[in-house]
Amino acid sequence: MVFLCPLLETDQEWVCDAILVQGHPGAFPLRTPTRRAFLGLGKGWTERRPCRPRCAGQVPLERERGRGGWFADVIDPVDTMLEARLQSQQRSSQHGREASLWSSGLGMKLEAVTPFLGKYRPFVGRCCQTCTPKSWESLFHRSIMDLGFCSVIQVKEENTRFRGWLVRRLCYFLWSLEQHIPPCQDAPQKVVESTGVQNVILGRAPGGAGEGQVPSHVKREVQRILGHIQAPPRPFLLRLVSWALLRILNCLFLNVQLHKGQMKMVHKAAQAGLPLVLLSTHKSLLDGILLPFVLLSQGLGVLRVAWDPRTCSPILRALLKKLGGLFLPPEANLSLDSSEGVLARAVVHAAVEQLLVSGQPLLIFLEGPPGVQGPRLSALGQTWLGLVVQAVQVGIVPDAMLVPVAITYDLVPDAPRDTYHASAPLGLWTGALAVLWSLRGWGCSRRACVRVHLAQPFSLHEYTVNARSCWGSRQTLEQLLQPIVLGQCTVVPDTEKVQEWTPVTGPLLALKEEDQLLVRRLSCHVLNACVASSAVMSTAIMATLLLFKHQKGVCLSHLLGEFSWLTEETLLRGFDVGFSGQLQCLVQHTLSLLRPHVALLRVQQGDLLVVLRPGPGLAHLARLSSEMLPAFLSEAVGACAVWGLLVGRVLPEGPWELQGIELLSQNQLYHQILLLMHLLPQELLLLQPCQSSYCYCQEVLDRLIQCGLLVAEETPGSRPACDTGRRRLSAKLLWKPSGDFTDSDSDDFEEAEGRYFRLSQQSRCPDFFLFLCRLLSPLLKAFAQAATFLHRGQLPDTESGYAEQLLRFLEATAQEEGFFECVDPNLAISAVWTFRDLGVLQQMPSPAGPMLHLSPTFASRDNQEKLERFIRQFICN
């Protein structure tokens, strides 16, 4: 359990370097090479000499006179009278009082020995005990809680074998020379002589070359395809890029944190002699360079990265291949009966097999490139994973160790979001200019922190043998929800939802149907582990508080307590956080990172008011807050389901006491949670394939009870649930669905109907309940606006074209209502795909490609209004 203790501050100074608790096991050493760089403050800052300096670094508190300070920023829509009052004040006294506010700490302080560090930190990233029980037990590092963190970009004289004043100036260069780069001998001849390629050359495989082809010509074609896939890594180029990247990362970030215990687990898995396959999320275009650098510095060797060829120009692809990059040839996506496609797929299979046999670690991104509209699971990532699965199944290698990887940023150091949708791939010079622009924009004012997470490795062979799935009987979303939306049915079918948003292309088409399903289940399983192991950064916590709890503004003194409260709630739910240190330092650092979207105003009580800047910038904060959603997703789903039950009984604006009187039966809660679960996209819930939806319903209900929102209530005249005397089984025993591990009393359906709950009457519950409901409001409001847009959209149209129409409608609606959180291209495309699965939109072939049409069922305004009412019942106004 975590306690962030508020203590009184007795003097007028506050210390930022207490964040450097290097001696504490598990501490986050937030590097502060300069005082100015820590808080990310601009050139206009001057230091105020304190009366009694308490440590070796004081935070700059003032700006030069004559320059407008950030703390004096005022936004016009908030309060014009306050703006006039602020402009009339003298700048010198104003900045002095602001410095006094920050230096006094506003009565809140977090001690350096924060109790959520070290052994009290929740461990995240354990593999599934159901599907991989042996890996869960054997590959866990017993002393992981005693190991701390290291910053991989903090290279000093001690990190080299040499000492002296010259070494201190050349430590980066010497460090890059001392990195162990094992020989990576790619054997093109072995690829040509592999069984699969030889079968294609000699015509023994379907679609092979046959006797009519010249073998030398086919061999040259194999060499060309292999050259497109990979190239031998160049050690000199690797060292040069490592040295340059080390300098760039020190300019971009305060630190790049890595847990030593997680690294110990990966080293233990590598000692087994099996190939390592790292499966990662994809947050930034920098991930493909940062992760190989981190693992090379930890002694794992040259990491081979499976890149997306669409995001790189030919020159950049040639450079990345020399650094260990892998690219899928375009011929691999041709039809199965094409001779070129068969040959390309055979070469790709042989290259992956030789890579696994050589023991080189492989990195595969399970998510698509950042900013690109599309499903969360990448089709290219599943293709590479399918090649690894097939190599293990045919016995090329006995097994492979899978390592889920996640990387989190305070702020993603990418170009503006609109540039992602450009058709031109990223070139070498374009990337260099982007780095220079990031150094110019980030190096002085917005240096953020990065966390790399390595979850517990597990055996691929063990997973394929023990994997159990609840996907046996499944129905489409149209079969599950459409009758309930239209009022034709009130019972949710006892089955799982089918929602496949990732197309099966490329070499995956050559796999059997059960193997394709195995790859899809494995991808969902690993992505769930990646998200669960990701740390919540301070910007995500701050964005969540300002958007969903204090959108109208909050005093800084109150915001300090709210920040510590949400941090504690996050840790208590088993999720890690990516920061540590004094509370006021963290809040000030986080507000400096969010400076374009936040303004600080002075109030009469001598406090500061933190206000969001209205406008399209709120969509950026909504994307930051989505990183917090996995920690509270179960409670948010349950709170929205309870809101849907209460909205039809009492007024939503009614007092909490009246809502607390209403009794909610367990069957009603299950029904409402199932409806919302089916409506939400599968890529948001990220259910494990071994977990049924009914098991998740019970988990949601348990979470609501544990957090104190629901209280068990006995119905009048019924026997108490704890009274087990003279209890008989029901005449008809109803077996629970697979995966439901609730108590045995739930087998008696007659007694389950007697379980009732009511909302708790504790004073903190109303605010917390509304906070949970609002976490899903951006997605649900986007869906509701999509239902409103049905009679306004221009159909037929392509999926991308209709999504652009919907996005423009969301922007126009946000200008009127001020709710910019749902103005997101990903939310628009998710709404279009969900409506397509629901049967609202139908996809039909045409000469110009697949086109979307409005289904005859929802052509009437009455059914469109029913759909909108069904969605809006879960939205908390």
ZAMARGU-4260 file (C-alpha; in steps of 0.2 Angstrom, whole numbers, plus 5000, padded with zeros to 4 digits):
<rodrens>
0) 5000/5000/5000 | 5006/5017/4996 | 5004/5033/5007 | 5009/5050/5000 | 5010/5060/5016
5) 5007/5078/5016 | 5019/5087/5028 | 5020/5105/5033 | 5034/5116/5025 | 5042/5127/5038
10) 5053/5138/5027 | 5052/5146/5010 | 5063/5135/5000 | 5059/5118/4992 | 5072/5106/4985
15) 5071/5098/4968 | 5086/5087/4970 | 5078/5076/4983 | 5072/5066/4968 | 5089/5059/4966
20) 5087/5045/4978 | 5101/5034/4970 | 5104/5024/4986 | 5087/5018/4987 | 5083/5001/4979
25) 5071/5004/4965 | 5072/5023/4964 | 5070/5032/4948 | 5085/5043/4947 | 5078/5057/4937
30) 5094/5065/4930 | 5095/5083/4932 | 5112/5088/4924 | 5107/5106/4925 | 5094/5115/4935
35) 5087/5123/4920 | 5085/5107/4911 | 5075/5098/4924 | 5060/5108/4924 | 5061/5111/4905
40) 5062/5130/4907 | 5066/5142/4893 | 5081/5154/4891 | 5072/5168/4900 | 5074/5160/4917
45) 5086/5167/4930 | 5090/5159/4946 | 5085/5166/4963 | 5099/5164/4976 | 5091/5156/4991
50) 5094/5162/5009 | 5099/5144/5014 | 5103/5132/5000 | 5098/5115/5006 | 5106/5105/4992
55) 5117/5107/4977 | 5103/5112/4965 | 5089/5125/4966 | 5075/5126/4954 | 5075/5142/4944
60) 5060/5152/4951 | 5060/5169/4942 | 5060/5176/4924 | 5069/5191/4920 | 5060/5207/4921
65) 5051/5213/4906 | 5047/5196/4899 | 5030/5188/4902 | 5031/5172/4913 | 5022/5156/4910
70) 5014/5157/4927 | 5006/5173/4921 | 4998/5166/4906 | 4979/5170/4905 | 4967/5163/4893
75) 4953/5175/4887 | 4938/5163/4888 | 4941/5160/4907 | 4939/5177/4915 | 4942/5193/4906
80) 4941/5203/4923 | 4954/5192/4930 | 4965/5195/4915 | 4963/5214/4917 | 4968/5213/4935
85) 4983/5202/4931 | 4989/5214/4918 | 4988/5229/4930 | 4999/5221/4943 | 5017/5225/4944
90) 5028/5211/4936 | 5041/5211/4949 | 5030/5208/4964 | 5020/5196/4954 | 5034/5185/4950
95) 5040/5186/4968 | 5024/5180/4975 | 5023/5166/4962 | 5041/5160/4967 | 5035/5161/4985
100) 5020/5150/4981 | 5031/5137/4973 | 5044/5138/4986 | 5032/5136/5000 | 5026/5120/4993
105) 5008/5125/4997 | 5009/5115/5013 | 5012/5099/5003 | 5028/5089/5002 | 5032/5071/4997
110) 5047/5064/5007 | 5062/5058/4997 | 5060/5040/5005 | 5044/5037/4995 | 5036/5021/5001
115) 5030/5016/4984 | 5048/5013/4979 | 5058/4997/4980 | 5050/4982/4988 | 5033/4990/4989
120) 5032/4994/4971 | 5020/4982/4962 | 5028/4970/4951 | 5020/4970/4934 | 5022/4959/4918
125) 5020/4941/4925 | 5015/4929/4911 | 4999/4920/4911 | 4998/4906/4924 | 4984/4897/4915
130) 4993/4896/4898 | 5011/4896/4903 | 5012/4889/4921 | 5030/4882/4919 | 5037/4899/4913
135) 5027/4908/4926 | 5037/4898/4939 | 5054/4895/4932 | 5058/4912/4923 | 5053/4923/4937
140) 5068/4932/4946 | 5066/4929/4964 | 5075/4945/4970 | 5067/4956/4957 | 5060/4967/4971
145) 5077/4971/4978 | 5084/4977/4961 | 5082/4995/4956 | 5082/5005/4940 | 5096/5011/4929
150) 5096/5025/4916 | 5104/5018/4900 | 5109/5035/4894 | 5118/5040/4909 | 5136/5035/4904
155) 5150/5042/4915 | 5169/5038/4918 | 5164/5023/4929 | 5155/5015/4914 | 5172/5013/4905
160) 5188/5004/4909 | 5198/5020/4910 | 5200/5034/4921 | 5206/5052/4919 | 5201/5069/4914
165) 5202/5065/4895 | 5191/5049/4898 | 5177/5060/4906 | 5177/5070/4890 | 5177/5055/4879
170) 5167/5043/4889 | 5153/5042/4876 | 5165/5037/4863 | 5175/5024/4873 | 5158/5017/4879
175) 5153/5014/4861 | 5169/5005/4857 | 5168/4994/4872 | 5151/4987/4867 | 5151/4969/4863
180) 5144/4966/4846 | 5144/4947/4842 | 5147/4942/4824 | 5131/4941/4814 | 5135/4931/4799
185) 5120/4930/4788 | 5122/4915/4777 | 5114/4919/4760 | 5120/4902/4754 | 5111/4893/4768
190) 5095/4902/4763 | 5097/4897/4745 | 5100/4879/4750 | 5085/4878/4762 | 5072/4865/4759
195) 5058/4877/4756 | 5068/4887/4743 | 5074/4872/4734 | 5057/4865/4733 | 5051/4881/4724
200) 5066/4881/4713 | 5064/4863/4707 | 5046/4864/4705 | 5041/4852/4719 | 5031/4865/4728
205) 5014/4872/4722 | 5017/4887/4711 | 5036/4883/4710 | 5048/4887/4696 | 5046/4870/4687
210) 5057/4863/4674 | 5054/4877/4661 | 5063/4890/4672 | 5082/4893/4671 | 5089/4888/4689
215) 5103/4902/4688 | 5089/4915/4685 | 5079/4909/4699 | 5094/4909/4710 | 5098/4927/4706
220) 5080/4931/4710 | 5082/4923/4727 | 5097/4933/4730 | 5088/4949/4725 | 5073/4945/4737
225) 5085/4941/4751 | 5094/4957/4749 | 5078/4966/4750 | 5075/4957/4767 | 5091/4959/4776
230) 5110/4963/4775 | 5124/4959/4787 | 5125/4971/4801 | 5141/4983/4800 | 5150/4984/4818
235) 5158/5000/4814 | 5142/5008/4809 | 5133/5001/4824 | 5146/5009/4836 | 5145/5026/4827
240) 5126/5026/4827 | 5127/5021/4846 | 5138/5035/4850 | 5128/5048/4840 | 5112/5041/4847
245) 5118/5042/4865 | 5122/5061/4863 | 5105/5064/4855 | 5095/5054/4868 | 5104/5065/4882
250) 5098/5080/4873 | 5080/5074/4871 | 5076/5065/4887 | 5080/5067/4906 | 5083/5048/4907
255) 5078/5032/4899 | 5074/5020/4913 | 5076/5001/4913 | 5072/4989/4928 | 5087/4979/4932
260) 5076/4965/4938 | 5067/4964/4922 | 5083/4963/4913 | 5089/4949/4924 | 5074/4939/4919
265) 5078/4942/4900 | 5096/4937/4903 | 5090/4921/4912 | 5079/4916/4897 | 5093/4920/4885
270) 5105/4908/4894 | 5094/4893/4890 | 5101/4894/4872 | 5084/4898/4864 | 5081/4912/4852
275) 5073/4928/4860 | 5058/4936/4851 | 5053/4953/4858 | 5035/4958/4855 | 5033/4977/4858
280) 5020/4990/4857 | 5023/5005/4845 | 5022/5022/4853 | 5034/5032/4843 | 5044/5031/4827
285) 5060/5031/4838 | 5055/5015/4846 | 5064/5004/4832 | 5080/5013/4836 | 5079/5016/4855
290) 5075/4998/4859 | 5090/4990/4850 | 5101/5003/4858 | 5095/4999/4875 | 5097/4980/4873
295) 5114/4982/4865 | 5120/4992/4880 | 5114/4978/4891 | 5124/4964/4882 | 5110/4956/4872
300) 5119/4958/4856 | 5113/4966/4839 | 5094/4966/4839 | 5086/4962/4822 | 5071/4974/4820
305) 5056/4970/4809 | 5052/4987/4801 | 5037/4992/4791 | 5044/4995/4773 | 5030/5008/4770
310) 5037/5020/4783 | 5054/5021/4776 | 5062/5028/4760 | 5074/5016/4750 | 5089/5026/4757
315) 5083/5024/4774 | 5079/5006/4772 | 5097/5003/4766 | 5104/5011/4781 | 5093/5002/4793
320) 5097/4985/4785 | 5115/4988/4789 | 5110/4992/4807 | 5100/4975/4809 | 5084/4979/4801
325) 5072/4967/4792 | 5060/4971/4778 | 5046/4960/4771 | 5047/4960/4752 | 5032/4967/4743
330) 5031/4950/4733 | 5026/4941/4749 | 5009/4949/4749 | 5004/4942/4731 | 4991/4929/4729
335) 4995/4911/4733 | 4995/4905/4715 | 5008/4918/4710 | 5025/4910/4707 | 5034/4926/4713
340) 5023/4927/4729 | 5027/4908/4732 | 5046/4911/4730 | 5046/4927/4741 | 5037/4918/4755
345) 5049/4903/4754 | 5064/4915/4755 | 5056/4925/4770 | 5053/4908/4779 | 5071/4902/4776
350) 5078/4919/4782 | 5068/4919/4798 | 5073/4901/4801 | 5091/4905/4799 | 5089/4920/4810
355) 5082/4909/4824 | 5095/4895/4822 | 5109/4908/4824 | 5102/4914/4840 | 5100/4932/4836
360) 5086/4941/4845 | 5072/4948/4835 | 5060/4963/4838 | 5043/4963/4831 | 5030/4977/4834
365) 5013/4971/4837 | 5005/4988/4835 | 5005/4998/4819 | 5015/5013/4816 | 5010/5028/4827
370) 4997/5040/4821 | 4992/5029/4806 | 4973/5025/4806 | 4970/5007/4807 | 4968/4992/4819
375) 4978/4992/4835 | 4985/4975/4830 | 4997/4976/4816 | 4995/4964/4801 | 5013/4965/4797
380) 5018/4961/4815 | 5006/4946/4815 | 5015/4940/4799 | 5032/4940/4807 | 5025/4932/4822
385) 5017/4918/4811 | 5034/4915/4803 | 5041/4912/4821 | 5027/4901/4826 | 5028/4890/4810
390) 5047/4888/4812 | 5044/4881/4830 | 5030/4870/4824 | 5040/4862/4810 | 5055/4859/4822
395) 5068/4871/4814 | 5071/4877/4832 | 5064/4867/4847 | 5057/4883/4856 | 5058/4902/4856
400) 5056/4913/4871 | 5044/4927/4869 | 5047/4943/4879 | 5033/4956/4879 | 5040/4974/4878
405) 5032/4991/4881 | 5039/5008/4880 | 5031/5024/4888 | 5035/5042/4886 | 5030/5058/4896
410) 5028/5066/4879 | 5031/5056/4862 | 5045/5065/4853 | 5037/5063/4836 | 5032/5076/4822
415) 5015/5083/4823 | 5001/5071/4821 | 4995/5077/4805 | 5011/5073/4796 | 5009/5054/4800
420) 4995/5053/4787 | 5006/5059/4773 | 5008/5047/4759 | 5027/5049/4757 | 5038/5038/4768
425) 5050/5044/4780 | 5067/5048/4772 | 5084/5049/4778 | 5086/5068/4777 | 5068/5070/4783
430) 5072/5060/4798 | 5088/5070/4801 | 5078/5087/4800 | 5065/5080/4812 | 5078/5075/4825
435) 5086/5093/4823 | 5068/5100/4825 | 5065/5090/4841 | 5082/5095/4848 | 5077/5113/4845
440) 5060/5111/4852 | 5063/5099/4866 | 5081/5101/4871 | 5079/5118/4881 | 5061/5117/4887
445) 5052/5100/4886 | 5064/5086/4891 | 5054/5071/4896 | 5057/5054/4904 | 5056/5037/4896
450) 5053/5020/4903 | 5057/5003/4894 | 5047/4988/4901 | 5052/4970/4899 | 5039/4958/4905
455) 5042/4940/4910 | 5047/4929/4896 | 5038/4913/4892 | 5040/4898/4881 | 5031/4898/4864
460) 5030/4879/4863 | 5022/4879/4880 | 5009/4891/4875 | 5005/4882/4859 | 5002/4866/4869
465) 4993/4873/4884 | 4984/4888/4876 | 4965/4887/4880 | 4953/4899/4872 | 4935/4904/4876
470) 4932/4908/4857 | 4924/4892/4854 | 4906/4898/4850 | 4906/4916/4844 | 4893/4927/4835
475) 4895/4943/4826 | 4891/4960/4834 | 4876/4961/4823 | 4869/4945/4830 | 4873/4950/4848
480) 4867/4968/4849 | 4856/4973/4835 | 4840/4964/4841 | 4843/4973/4858 | 4846/4990/4850
485) 4830/4989/4840 | 4820/4982/4855 | 4817/4965/4848 | 4826/4956/4861 | 4831/4958/4879
490) 4842/4944/4883 | 4861/4944/4878 | 4866/4927/4869 | 4877/4916/4879 | 4892/4917/4867
495) 4908/4927/4864 | 4909/4942/4851 | 4918/4940/4834 | 4928/4956/4830 | 4942/4954/4818
500) 4949/4970/4813 | 4966/4964/4807 | 4967/4957/4789 | 4976/4941/4786 | 4988/4945/4772
505) 5005/4939/4766 | 5014/4923/4773 | 5000/4921/4785 | 4989/4915/4771 | 5000/4900/4769
510) 4996/4894/4786 | 4982/4883/4791 | 4966/4891/4798 | 4970/4884/4816 | 4987/4891/4815
515) 4981/4908/4810 | 4969/4908/4825 | 4983/4903/4836 | 4994/4918/4830 | 4979/4930/4833
520) 4976/4923/4850 | 4995/4924/4854 | 4995/4942/4848 | 4981/4947/4859 | 4989/4938/4874
525) 5005/4947/4872 | 4998/4964/4869 | 4988/4962/4885 | 5004/4959/4894 | 5012/4974/4886
530) 4999/4986/4891 | 4998/4978/4909 | 5017/4981/4911 | 5017/4999/4905 | 5020/5012/4918
535) 5009/5027/4920 | 5018/5043/4917 | 5015/5059/4926 | 5008/5068/4911 | 4994/5054/4909
540) 4989/5057/4927 | 4989/5076/4926 | 4979/5075/4909 | 4967/5063/4917 | 4964/5074/4932
545) 4962/5090/4922 | 4951/5083/4909 | 4939/5072/4919 | 4939/5079/4936 | 4944/5097/4936
550) 4940/5103/4918 | 4933/5120/4924 | 4950/5123/4934 | 4958/5118/4950 | 4968/5127/4963
555) 4986/5121/4963 | 4986/5117/4982 | 4971/5105/4979 | 4979/5098/4963 | 4994/5092/4973
560) 4983/5082/4984 | 4973/5075/4969 | 4989/5070/4960 | 4995/5060/4975 | 4978/5052/4977
565) 4977/5046/4959 | 4995/5040/4960 | 4990/5030/4975 | 4975/5023/4967 | 4985/5018/4951
570) 4998/5008/4962 | 4984/5000/4972 | 4977/4993/4956 | 4994/4984/4952 | 5000/4996/4939
575) 5017/5004/4940 | 5021/5023/4938 | 5036/5030/4929 | 5041/5044/4941 | 5046/5047/4959
580) 5052/5061/4970 | 5045/5076/4979 | 5027/5079/4975 | 5028/5098/4971 | 5043/5094/4959
585) 5034/5081/4950 | 5018/5093/4948 | 5029/5107/4942 | 5039/5097/4930 | 5023/5089/4923
590) 5014/5106/4921 | 5030/5112/4912 | 5028/5098/4899 | 5009/5102/4897 | 5013/5121/4895
595) 5005/5123/4878 | 4988/5116/4885 | 4988/5123/4903 | 4987/5141/4910 | 4990/5146/4928
600) 4981/5161/4935 | 4982/5170/4951 | 4967/5170/4963 | 4964/5182/4977 | 4968/5169/4991
605) 4986/5169/4985 | 4985/5152/4976 | 4987/5148/4958 | 4972/5142/4947 | 4976/5128/4935
610) 4965/5130/4919 | 4964/5120/4903 | 4966/5130/4887 | 4950/5126/4877 | 4952/5121/4859
615) 4959/5107/4849 | 4973/5105/4861 | 4961/5095/4872 | 4962/5081/4860 | 4980/5079/4864
620) 4977/5078/4883 | 4963/5065/4879 | 4976/5054/4870 | 4988/5056/4885 | 4974/5051/4897
625) 4971/5036/4887 | 4987/5029/4895 | 4978/5029/4912 | 4963/5020/4906 | 4969/5002/4907
630) 4972/5004/4926 | 4954/5009/4929 | 4945/5000/4914 | 4936/4987/4924 | 4929/5000/4936
635) 4925/5012/4921 | 4915/4999/4912 | 4906/4995/4928 | 4902/5013/4932 | 4895/5016/4915
640) 4884/5001/4916 | 4877/5006/4933 | 4874/5023/4926 | 4864/5015/4912 | 4853/5006/4925
645) 4850/5022/4935 | 4847/5034/4921 | 4830/5026/4918 | 4825/5026/4936 | 4830/5042/4944
650) 4835/5059/4936 | 4854/5059/4932 | 4855/5076/4941 | 4846/5069/4956 | 4854/5068/4973
655) 4866/5054/4977 | 4855/5049/4992 | 4840/5044/4981 | 4851/5035/4969 | 4858/5025/4983
660) 4841/5019/4988 | 4839/5010/4971 | 4843/4991/4972 | 4852/4983/4958 | 4851/4965/4955
665) 4866/4955/4950 | 4858/4948/4934 | 4854/4966/4929 | 4872/4971/4932 | 4878/4957/4922
670) 4866/4961/4908 | 4871/4979/4907 | 4890/4975/4908 | 4889/4963/4894 | 4880/4976/4883
675) 4893/4988/4886 | 4907/4976/4883 | 4900/4970/4866 | 4899/4989/4861 | 4916/4993/4866
680) 4930/4988/4853 | 4940/4973/4857 | 4956/4982/4855 | 4951/4993/4870 | 4946/4979/4882
685) 4961/4968/4877 | 4953/4953/4885 | 4965/4938/4886 | 4959/4924/4875 | 4958/4912/4890
690) 4946/4924/4899 | 4928/4923/4895 | 4916/4938/4895 | 4906/4931/4909 | 4922/4930/4919
695) 4926/4948/4915 | 4909/4953/4921 | 4912/4945/4938 | 4929/4954/4939 | 4920/4971/4935
700) 4908/4967/4949 | 4921/4963/4961 | 4931/4978/4957 | 4916/4989/4960 | 4914/4981/4977
705) 4932/4982/4982 | 4933/5001/4978 | 4918/5004/4989 | 4905/5009/4976 | 4894/4995/4977
710) 4887/4988/4994 | 4878/4971/4995 | 4860/4972/5001 | 4848/4959/5006 | 4830/4960/4999
715) 4816/4962/5012 | 4810/4946/5018 | 4823/4935/5010 | 4835/4924/5019 | 4852/4932/5022
720) 4866/4926/5010 | 4877/4920/5025 | 4863/4909/5031 | 4868/4891/5024 | 4856/4881/5035
725) 4843/4870/5027 | 4850/4875/5009 | 4845/4864/4995 | 4851/4864/4977 | 4839/4870/4964
730) 4829/4857/4954 | 4838/4862/4938 | 4857/4864/4939 | 4864/4876/4927 | 4882/4874/4923
735) 4893/4890/4923 | 4902/4895/4906 | 4920/4890/4904 | 4931/4902/4914 | 4919/4907/4927
740) 4928/4904/4944 | 4915/4912/4955 | 4909/4903/4971 | 4899/4887/4970 | 4883/4897/4976
745) 4882/4905/4958 | 4878/4888/4951 | 4861/4890/4960 | 4853/4902/4948 | 4838/4905/4960
750) 4849/4911/4974 | 4859/4922/4962 | 4844/4932/4958 | 4842/4936/4976 | 4859/4945/4976
755) 4856/4964/4976 | 4868/4979/4977 | 4866/4998/4980 | 4877/5012/4978 | 4888/5016/4993
760) 4884/5032/5004 | 4901/5037/5008 | 4905/5055/5005 | 4919/5051/4992 | 4909/5039/4981
765) 4899/5052/4971 | 4915/5061/4964 | 4924/5045/4961 | 4909/5037/4952 | 4907/5051/4940
770) 4926/5051/4937 | 4925/5033/4932 | 4910/5036/4921 | 4919/5051/4912 | 4935/5040/4908
775) 4925/5032/4893 | 4916/5048/4888 | 4927/5052/4873 | 4924/5035/4865 | 4906/5034/4869
780) 4902/5052/4863 | 4911/5049/4847 | 4900/5033/4844 | 4885/5044/4849 | 4890/5058/4837
785) 4892/5044/4823 | 4874/5039/4826 | 4868/5057/4824 | 4879/5058/4808 | 4870/5043/4800
790) 4857/5054/4791 | 4869/5068/4787 | 4884/5058/4779 | 4886/5056/4761 | 4885/5037/4756
795) 4890/5027/4747 | 4908/5030/4751 | 4924/5021/4756 | 4929/5017/4774 | 4943/5030/4774
800) 4932/5043/4765 | 4917/5041/4777 | 4929/5042/4792 | 4935/5058/4786 | 4917/5064/4784
805) 4914/5059/4802 | 4930/5067/4808 | 4925/5084/4801 | 4907/5082/4809 | 4916/5079/4826
810) 4926/5095/4823 | 4911/5105/4819 | 4901/5098/4834 | 4916/5102/4845 | 4917/5120/4840
815) 4898/5122/4846 | 4899/5111/4861 | 4917/5113/4867 | 4920/5094/4869 | 4936/5092/4859
820) 4941/5076/4867 | 4932/5065/4854 | 4940/5074/4839 | 4952/5060/4836 | 4955/5051/4819
825) 4956/5034/4828 | 4940/5036/4837 | 4931/5041/4820 | 4938/5025/4812 | 4933/5014/4827
830) 4915/5021/4826 | 4914/5017/4808 | 4921/4999/4810 | 4910/4996/4825 | 4894/5002/4815
835) 4900/4990/4801 | 4901/4975/4813 | 4884/4981/4821 | 4875/4980/4804 | 4872/4999/4803
840) 4884/5001/4788 | 4886/4987/4775 | 4901/4985/4764 | 4898/4980/4746 | 4910/4978/4731
845) 4911/4990/4717 | 4922/4994/4702 | 4931/5007/4713 | 4934/4995/4728 | 4923/4991/4743
850) 4910/5004/4747 | 4900/5008/4763 | 4881/5009/4762 | 4868/5012/4775 | 4859/4996/4779
855) 4840/4996/4775 | 4837/4992/4794 | 4844/5009/4799 | 4838/5019/4785 | 4824/5025/4795
860) 4826/5039/4808 | 4817/5029/4821 | 4830/5015/4821 | 4844/5028/4821 | 4837/5037/4836
865) 4836/5020/4845 | 4854/5017/4841 | 4859/5034/4848 | 4848/5031/4864 | 4857/5014/4867
870) 4874/5022/4866 | 4869/5038/4876 | 4863/5028/4891 | 4881/5024/4896 | 4887/5042/4894
875) 4888/5053/4910 | 4884/5071/4906
</rodrens>
